[in-house]
C-alpha cells in the first residue's frame, strides 16, 4: 500500500485495473491471515499458527 501511495504521489497513478488487482490481493490476505501455514522462514512440518506470518500480513 505504501508503494501505491508513493507511486501515486510522485509518479503515475495506479490504473483502475491495477487497483482491482490490489483490492483482490488485499481481500485474499484479509480472508487468510489467520490460517495455519508452513512459510519458508518457519519450521518444516504440518502448517501451524506462526506469529511471524501473521505480523507480516
C-alpha positions in Angstrom: 0.0 0.0 0.0 2.9 2.3 0.7 4.3 1.7 -2.7 1.0 2.5 -4.4 0.8 5.7 -2.3 4.3 6.8 -3.3 3.7 5.9 -7.0 0.5 8.0 -7.0 2.2 10.9 -5.2 5.5 11.0 -7.2 4.8 9.1 -10.4 1.9 7.8 -12.3 -1.4 7.0 -10.7 -2.4 3.3 -10.5 -4.9 2.2 -13.2 -8.4 1.1 -12.4 -7.4 -2.5 -13.4 -4.3 -2.3 -11.2 -6.4 -1.1 -8.3 -8.8 -4.0 -8.8 -5.9 -6.4 -8.7 -4.6 -4.9 -5.5 -8.0 -5.0 -4.0 -8.4 -8.7 -4.8 -5.0 -9.4 -3.1 -5.9 -7.4 0.0 -9.2 -9.3 0.2 -7.3 -12.6 -0.1 -4.9 -11.6 2.7 -7.8 -10.4 4.9 -9.5 -13.8 4.4 -6.5 -15.9 5.1 -4.1 -14.1 7.5 -5.3 -16.2 10.5 -4.9 -19.6 8.8 -2.1 -22.0 9.8 0.9 -22.0 7.3 4.3 -23.5 6.6 6.2 -20.4 5.4 9.8 -20.5 4.2 11.0 -19.0 7.5 9.2 -21.4 9.8 10.0 -24.9 11.0 9.2 -27.6 8.4 6.2 -29.9 9.0 2.5 -29.5 9.2 1.1 -26.0 8.9 0.9 -24.2 12.2 0.0 -20.8 13.5 3.2 -18.7 13.4 3.5 -15.2 14.8 5.9 -14.0 12.1 3.5 -14.9 9.3 0.7 -13.0 11.0 2.8 -10.0 11.7 4.0 -9.9 8.1 0.4 -9.9 6.9 
